[in-house]
Amino acid sequence: MTPLDPSAADSDPAVSRALDEAPVLVLAIVQDEDAAAAVHALVEQQFAVTRLATAGGFLRASNATIFTVTKRARLPQVLAVFQRTCRQRTKWFMPFMEDPALTGYVGEPIEVEVGGAVVFVLPVERVVRLQAGAATRPGSAATPPHRDEVELYLQSSRLVGREAELLAVVRQLPGVEAVQGLGFDRTALEARVLVTFDPGRINPVVLEDALTRAGFTVLSAGERRPR
């Protein structure tokens, strides 16, 4: 693929349109405290988002990395979301002593500014969606669209009396096709919900974020009871 020359965009409308339609990968590293708000805002503006739990090397603290692919023309919208949702804050950092001779020595804490978003914008040569069995022969029935399922575990004490509300919150999300309560037991510590969804329109991170914003507590793998 021959790369487009951005300098030609001002003189050639065709190049300008092609540049606007060209896909770019946006990769943003944000603080955990800001990740949910950023993902929610991007999804509201119809961006497909993937969120990964990551960790920084300097502070050795957890953070989040958010991916989205969009047309270059919509890049300002993506950057505006991170500008609006990712704020700076102050934290105290205890220096790590690498020298064995200083083992056990407690250094003075350092006040550092963290937060905001570090955003990388990368050109994308092409976007390919791969799916087993997607190809069809002439005259054969079309392959049904791919669907995923996820089980979400919720804290029962925040769910009692709100079962119908929970199901309604999930059903109204774009891309959700079915939701079923698997264990709304008032005596249990946790409840399970099975969600069937279109992975091209929504993902489990967005589901969990919507439930959290509605006042429900979604349990992580470490918080669930062993089975």
Residue frames relative to the residue before (quaternion, step in Angstrom):
aa qw qx qy qz dx dy dz
M 1.0000 0.0000 0.0000 0.0000 0.00 0.00 0.00
T 0.3524 -0.7416 0.5324 0.2058 3.58 -0.76 1.03
P 0.4025 -0.7269 0.4917 0.2606 3.61 -0.66 1.01
L 0.4566 -0.6702 0.5149 0.2778 3.53 -1.14 0.71
D 0.3736 -0.7133 0.5529 0.2141 3.54 -1.11 0.75
P 0.3598 -0.7647 0.4856 0.2237 3.66 -0.34 1.17
S 0.6102 0.5786 -0.3613 0.4029 3.60 1.08 -0.62
A 0.6577 0.5136 -0.3112 0.4548 3.59 1.23 -0.42
A 0.4725 0.7140 -0.4280 0.2894 3.58 1.24 -0.21
D 0.6500 0.5370 -0.3295 0.4248 3.61 1.01 -0.80
S 0.7593 0.3828 -0.2046 0.4849 3.59 1.02 -0.75
D 0.7636 0.2956 -0.1637 0.5502 3.59 1.17 -0.41
P 0.3432 -0.7687 0.5007 0.2013 3.64 -0.31 1.21
A 0.6139 0.5556 -0.3563 0.4329 3.61 1.05 -0.66
V 0.6512 0.4965 -0.3119 0.4819 3.58 1.01 -0.81
S 0.6291 0.5436 -0.3307 0.4464 3.56 1.01 -0.82
R 0.6684 0.4861 -0.3000 0.4763 3.60 0.94 -0.89
A 0.6490 0.5195 -0.3221 0.4530 3.58 0.96 -0.82
L 0.6428 0.5147 -0.3236 0.4660 3.57 1.01 -0.76
D 0.6438 0.5253 -0.3230 0.4530 3.58 0.98 -0.82
E 0.7138 0.4450 -0.2507 0.4791 3.60 1.06 -0.76
A 0.5158 0.6626 -0.4198 0.3445 3.61 1.19 -0.34
P 0.4116 -0.7195 0.4972 0.2564 3.63 -0.89 0.88
V 0.0749 -0.7619 0.6408 0.0575 3.54 -1.21 0.63
L 0.3429 -0.7025 0.5843 0.2180 3.54 -1.20 0.63
V 0.1409 -0.7756 0.6126 0.0569 3.55 -0.78 1.09
L 0.0395 -0.7863 0.6154 -0.0372 3.56 -0.70 1.15
A 0.0004 0.8243 -0.5638 0.0525 3.58 -0.50 1.18
I 0.1993 -0.7462 0.6246 0.1155 3.56 -0.97 0.91
V 0.0285 0.8174 -0.5677 0.0934 3.55 -0.56 1.21
Q 0.5935 -0.5537 0.4396 0.3847 3.55 -1.28 0.26
D 0.6305 -0.5484 0.3946 0.3820 3.58 -1.15 0.65
E 0.6459 0.5570 -0.3198 0.4127 3.57 0.99 -0.87
D 0.7437 0.4086 -0.2116 0.4850 3.60 1.15 -0.62
A 0.5021 0.7121 -0.4084 0.2722 3.59 1.22 -0.45
A 0.6726 0.5121 -0.3191 0.4284 3.60 0.81 -0.94
A 0.6640 0.4999 -0.3080 0.4631 3.58 0.94 -0.88
A 0.6504 0.5159 -0.3224 0.4548 3.60 0.99 -0.80
V 0.6545 0.5041 -0.3127 0.4688 3.60 0.93 -0.91
H 0.6550 0.5197 -0.3179 0.4470 3.59 0.90 -0.91
A 0.6758 0.4940 -0.3000 0.4576 3.59 0.90 -0.90
L 0.6479 0.5121 -0.3232 0.4621 3.61 0.99 -0.77
V 0.6597 0.5011 -0.3114 0.4656 3.59 0.93 -0.87
E 0.6154 0.5522 -0.3432 0.4456 3.60 1.03 -0.75
Q 0.7264 0.3906 -0.2303 0.5164 3.59 1.13 -0.63
Q 0.5723 -0.6613 0.3390 0.3466 3.56 1.27 0.58
F 0.4271 0.6473 -0.5118 0.3696 3.60 0.99 0.80
A 0.3689 -0.6887 0.5748 0.2434 3.58 -1.03 0.80
V 0.0911 -0.8379 0.5372 -0.0327 3.57 -0.66 1.14
T 0.0878 -0.7407 0.6617 0.0759 3.54 -1.21 0.69
R 0.1113 -0.7984 0.5910 0.0292 3.56 -0.89 0.99
L 0.0961 -0.7905 0.6044 0.0247 3.57 -0.90 1.00
A 0.4024 -0.6709 0.5636 0.2651 3.56 -1.15 0.69
T 0.0294 0.8020 -0.5922 0.0725 3.59 -0.68 1.12
A 0.2673 -0.7501 0.5785 0.1767 3.57 -1.30 -0.06
G 0.4102 -0.7147 0.5160 0.2336 3.54 -1.07 0.78
G 0.5056 -0.6823 0.4484 0.2790 3.56 -1.16 0.57
F 0.6726 0.5232 -0.3118 0.4203 3.60 0.99 -0.76
L 0.7863 0.2879 -0.1516 0.5252 3.58 0.73 -1.07
R 0.3011 -0.7701 0.4982 0.2612 3.58 1.31 -0.27
A 0.4722 0.6534 -0.4412 0.3942 3.56 1.03 0.83
S 0.5494 -0.6143 0.4519 0.3415 3.54 -1.18 0.59
N 0.0168 0.7608 -0.6488 -0.0033 3.53 -1.23 0.61
A 0.4092 -0.6942 0.5275 0.2690 3.58 -1.22 -0.27
T 0.1885 -0.7497 0.6229 0.1200 3.54 -1.16 0.70
I 0.1410 -0.8071 0.5731 0.0166 3.56 -0.71 1.15
F 0.1372 -0.7898 0.5965 0.0406 3.56 -0.87 1.05
T 0.1642 0.7464 -0.6438 0.0386 3.54 -1.21 0.54
V 0.2323 -0.7338 0.6191 0.1557 3.57 -1.18 0.64
T 0.0917 0.8022 -0.5808 0.1040 3.57 -0.80 0.98
K 0.6020 -0.5133 0.4467 0.4179 3.56 -1.30 0.11
R 0.5970 -0.5861 0.4034 0.3706 3.56 -1.08 0.71
A 0.6068 0.5786 -0.3572 0.4117 3.60 1.06 -0.68
R 0.7209 0.4199 -0.2454 0.4936 3.61 1.14 -0.59
L 0.3783 0.7540 -0.4680 0.2635 3.58 1.27 0.02
P 0.6371 0.5263 -0.3620 0.4313 3.68 0.85 -0.73
Q 0.6148 0.5410 -0.3549 0.4510 3.62 1.07 -0.64
V 0.6513 0.5129 -0.3156 0.4617 3.58 0.96 -0.87
L 0.6759 0.4930 -0.2968 0.4605 3.57 0.86 -0.95
A 0.6281 0.5395 -0.3360 0.4490 3.58 1.05 -0.72
V 0.6089 0.5493 -0.3515 0.4516 3.59 1.06 -0.70
F 0.6920 0.4582 -0.2887 0.4774 3.59 0.85 -0.93
Q 0.6119 0.5481 -0.3462 0.4531 3.59 1.05 -0.70
R 0.7146 0.4671 -0.2437 0.4602 3.58 1.01 -0.86
T 0.7881 0.3796 -0.1759 0.4515 3.60 0.91 -0.87
C 0.7231 0.4165 -0.2404 0.4959 3.63 1.15 -0.45
R 0.0275 -0.8399 0.5414 -0.0262 3.56 -0.21 1.24
Q 0.5122 -0.6258 0.4923 0.3221 3.54 -1.26 0.41
R 0.0046 -0.7764 0.6302 -0.0054 3.55 -1.20 0.62
T 0.4425 -0.6894 0.5122 0.2578 3.57 -1.27 0.35
K 0.0006 0.7811 -0.6244 0.0094 3.57 -1.00 0.87
W 0.3953 -0.6864 0.5560 0.2519 3.52 -1.30 0.44
F 0.1430 -0.8037 0.5774 0.0170 3.55 -0.86 1.08
M 0.2584 -0.7582 0.5798 0.1489 3.58 -0.86 1.00
P 0.4194 -0.7256 0.4754 0.2677 3.64 -0.50 1.09
F 0.3483 -0.7277 0.5606 0.1869 3.56 -1.09 0.82
M 0.3034 -0.7790 0.5258 0.1566 3.56 -0.68 1.11
E 0.2387 -0.8020 0.5362 0.1111 3.58 -0.45 1.21
D 0.6292 0.5561 -0.3376 0.4253 3.59 1.11 -0.68
P 0.4586 -0.6968 0.4711 0.2868 3.67 -0.70 1.02
A 0.6128 0.5713 -0.3508 0.4185 3.59 1.09 -0.62
L 0.7130 0.4326 -0.2432 0.4952 3.57 1.23 -0.49
T 0.3123 0.7677 -0.5066 0.2376 3.58 1.26 0.23
G 0.7836 0.2830 -0.2356 0.5004 3.55 -0.85 1.01
Y 0.5760 0.5793 -0.3844 0.4299 3.55 1.24 -0.24
V 0.2333 -0.7717 0.5788 0.1225 3.57 -0.82 0.98
G 0.2643 -0.7915 0.5336 0.1375 3.54 -0.51 1.20
E 0.6307 -0.5165 0.4107 0.4083 3.53 -1.31 0.12
P 0.4679 -0.6674 0.4882 0.3119 3.61 -0.89 0.82
I 0.2571 -0.7615 0.5815 0.1256 3.55 -1.12 0.75
E 0.3328 -0.7259 0.5671 0.2017 3.57 -0.94 0.88
V 0.0131 0.8090 -0.5853 0.0524 3.59 -0.67 1.10
E 0.3940 -0.6829 0.5600 0.2546 3.53 -1.24 0.52
V 0.0151 -0.7826 0.6219 -0.0232 3.56 -0.86 1.02
G 0.5704 0.6139 -0.4302 0.3358 3.52 -1.30 0.07
G 0.5663 0.5254 -0.4789 0.4170 3.50 -1.31 -0.10
A 0.3957 -0.6871 0.5414 0.2797 3.56 -1.19 -0.43
V 0.2308 -0.7111 0.6443 0.1609 3.53 -1.13 0.78
V 0.0634 -0.8392 0.5389 -0.0361 3.58 -0.39 1.26
F 0.1276 -0.7596 0.6354 0.0557 3.54 -0.97 0.99
V 0.1194 -0.7732 0.6204 0.0546 3.58 -0.94 0.91
L 0.0420 -0.8312 0.5521 -0.0503 3.56 -0.51 1.25
P 0.4558 -0.6654 0.5025 0.3115 3.62 -0.94 0.76
V 0.2344 -0.7602 0.5946 0.1166 3.56 -1.12 0.75
E 0.3891 -0.7328 0.5064 0.2349 3.57 -0.68 1.05
R 0.7624 -0.2055 0.1284 0.6000 3.57 1.02 -0.80
V 0.3014 -0.7169 0.5999 0.1878 3.54 -1.30 0.44
V 0.0434 -0.8038 0.5928 -0.0256 3.59 -0.69 1.12
R 0.1644 -0.7566 0.6255 0.0959 3.57 -0.90 0.95
L 0.1193 -0.8112 0.5720 0.0238 3.57 -0.56 1.19
Q 0.0540 0.7940 -0.5990 0.0882 3.54 -0.98 0.90
A 0.4653 -0.6876 0.4796 0.2841 3.57 -0.74 1.04
G 0.8371 0.1809 -0.1448 0.4955 3.56 -0.93 0.94
A 0.3894 0.7524 -0.4671 0.2533 3.58 1.23 0.27
A 0.6464 0.5334 -0.3398 0.4268 3.61 1.04 -0.66
T 0.1114 -0.7883 0.6027 0.0536 3.58 -1.03 0.76
R 0.4194 -0.6871 0.5339 0.2588 3.53 -1.17 0.59
P 0.6244 -0.5315 0.3937 0.4154 3.59 -1.15 0.51
G 0.8122 0.2495 -0.2014 0.4874 3.54 -0.91 0.97
S 0.6099 0.5434 -0.3671 0.4449 3.60 1.23 -0.20
A 0.6109 -0.5532 0.4136 0.3869 3.53 -1.25 0.41
A 0.5254 -0.6378 0.4609 0.3235 3.56 -1.03 0.76
T 0.5103 -0.6306 0.4890 0.3207 3.56 -1.12 0.70
P 0.4593 -0.6855 0.4776 0.3019 3.61 -0.76 0.93
P 0.5880 -0.5974 0.3982 0.3726 3.61 -1.02 0.69
H 0.5331 -0.6437 0.4548 0.3077 3.55 -1.11 0.76
R 0.0471 -0.7844 0.6184 0.0079 3.57 -1.01 0.86
D 0.2257 -0.7639 0.5907 0.1288 3.56 -1.13 0.68
E 0.2064 -0.7474 0.6137 0.1485 3.53 -1.32 0.36
V 0.0226 -0.7795 0.6258 0.0173 3.56 -1.15 0.63
E 0.2822 -0.7222 0.6056 0.1789 3.54 -1.12 0.76
L 0.1317 -0.7781 0.6115 0.0561 3.55 -0.81 1.05
Y 0.2295 -0.7627 0.5938 0.1139 3.56 -0.99 0.91
L 0.0688 -0.8161 0.5737 -0.0092 3.55 -0.80 1.04
Q 0.5411 -0.6112 0.4751 0.3285 3.53 -1.22 0.60
S 0.4458 -0.7442 0.4341 0.2430 3.58 -0.57 1.20
S 0.6316 0.5662 -0.3502 0.3974 3.60 0.98 -0.76
R 0.6904 0.4362 -0.2777 0.5060 3.60 1.19 -0.48
L 0.6669 0.5348 -0.2731 0.4411 3.56 1.32 -0.13
V 0.5278 0.6728 -0.4033 0.3256 3.57 1.15 -0.62
G 0.8248 0.1750 -0.1695 0.5102 3.54 -0.78 1.10
R 0.7126 0.4215 -0.2417 0.5060 3.60 1.29 -0.11
E 0.2679 0.8081 -0.4938 0.1773 3.57 1.24 0.34
A 0.6775 0.4863 -0.2950 0.4663 3.59 0.88 -0.94
E 0.6269 0.5375 -0.3346 0.4539 3.59 1.04 -0.77
L 0.6370 0.5364 -0.3279 0.4461 3.58 0.97 -0.87
L 0.6728 0.4925 -0.3013 0.4627 3.57 0.87 -0.96
A 0.6495 0.5216 -0.3182 0.4525 3.59 1.02 -0.78
V 0.6235 0.5459 -0.3372 0.4466 3.60 1.02 -0.81
V 0.6990 0.4657 -0.2762 0.4672 3.57 0.89 -0.94
R 0.6695 0.5290 -0.3146 0.4159 3.61 0.87 -0.91
Q 0.6858 0.5022 -0.3058 0.4289 3.61 1.02 -0.65
L 0.5345 0.6322 -0.4155 0.3769 3.61 1.23 -0.14
P 0.5009 -0.6484 0.4718 0.3257 3.64 -0.90 0.83
G 0.7708 0.3362 -0.2567 0.4765 3.57 -0.88 0.94
V 0.5974 0.5354 -0.3697 0.4689 3.60 1.23 -0.25
E 0.1821 -0.8226 0.5349 0.0638 3.57 -0.74 1.07
A 0.7945 -0.0503 0.0372 0.6040 3.59 1.13 -0.55
V 0.0242 -0.7750 0.6313 0.0162 3.55 -1.18 0.63
Q 0.0280 -0.8090 0.5849 -0.0505 3.54 -0.92 0.97
G 0.3473 -0.7180 0.5636 0.2148 3.57 -0.90 0.93
L 0.2171 -0.8158 0.5278 0.0936 3.58 -0.66 1.11
G 0.8293 0.0076 0.0257 0.5581 3.58 1.13 -0.34
F 0.1134 0.7890 -0.5914 0.1219 3.58 0.30 1.22
D 0.1555 0.8048 -0.5443 0.1785 3.54 0.56 1.23
R 0.3897 -0.7574 0.4752 0.2205 3.58 -0.49 1.17
T 0.6769 0.4886 -0.2999 0.4617 3.61 1.15 -0.47
A 0.6162 0.5587 -0.3489 0.4317 3.60 1.22 -0.32
L 0.5415 -0.6313 0.4543 0.3191 3.57 -1.25 0.41
E 0.7974 0.1545 -0.0733 0.5787 3.56 1.19 -0.47
A 0.2250 -0.7478 0.6094 0.1373 3.55 -1.29 0.45
R 0.2819 -0.7618 0.5633 0.1517 3.56 -1.17 0.60
V 0.0816 -0.7705 0.6316 0.0272 3.54 -1.11 0.80
L 0.2097 -0.7706 0.5924 0.1056 3.58 -0.87 0.99
V 0.0710 -0.8070 0.5862 -0.0096 3.59 -0.69 1.14
T 0.1715 -0.7451 0.6377 0.0940 3.57 -0.97 0.95
F 0.0658 0.8325 -0.5384 0.1126 3.57 -0.68 1.08
D 0.4916 -0.6141 0.5355 0.3074 3.51 -1.39 0.36
P 0.3352 -0.7850 0.4789 0.2052 3.65 -0.34 1.17
G 0.5956 0.5652 -0.3702 0.4344 3.57 1.20 -0.23
R 0.7545 0.3732 -0.1984 0.5020 3.58 1.25 -0.34
I 0.8023 0.0522 0.0051 0.5946 3.59 1.12 -0.56
N 0.1322 -0.7832 0.6009 0.0892 3.57 -1.22 0.40
P 0.7122 -0.4799 0.2898 0.4225 3.63 -1.22 0.32
V 0.5875 0.5768 -0.3803 0.4213 3.61 1.07 -0.62
V 0.6712 0.4855 -0.2938 0.4769 3.57 0.96 -0.87
L 0.6082 0.5493 -0.3458 0.4570 3.60 1.05 -0.75
E 0.6819 0.4843 -0.2866 0.4672 3.58 0.84 -1.00
D 0.6417 0.5311 -0.3254 0.4476 3.57 0.98 -0.82
A 0.6543 0.5152 -0.3137 0.4562 3.60 0.95 -0.86
L 0.6660 0.4944 -0.3025 0.4696 3.59 0.97 -0.83
T 0.6352 0.5255 -0.3287 0.4608 3.58 1.00 -0.78
R 0.6675 0.4981 -0.2995 0.4654 3.57 0.96 -0.86
A 0.6691 0.4839 -0.2984 0.4787 3.58 1.16 -0.53
G 0.6284 -0.5855 0.3209 0.3992 3.59 1.26 0.08
F 0.5405 0.5942 -0.4160 0.4263 3.59 1.25 0.24
T 0.3383 -0.7279 0.5595 0.2066 3.58 -1.21 0.52
V 0.1681 -0.7791 0.5999 0.0692 3.57 -0.53 1.23
L 0.3298 -0.7734 0.5159 0.1642 3.57 -0.74 1.10
S 0.3975 -0.6871 0.5555 0.2476 3.54 -1.06 0.80
A 0.7065 -0.4503 0.3188 0.4432 3.57 -1.27 0.18
G 0.6801 0.5031 -0.2899 0.4475 3.59 0.99 -0.77
E 0.6830 0.4879 -0.2836 0.4638 3.59 1.21 -0.47
R 0.5692 0.6121 -0.3881 0.3882 3.60 1.21 -0.27
R 0.5354 -0.6015 0.4843 0.3419 3.53 -1.25 0.49
P 0.4771 -0.6484 0.4881 0.3371 3.63 -0.93 0.70
R 0.2401 -0.7787 0.5683 0.1138 3.54 -1.08 0.84
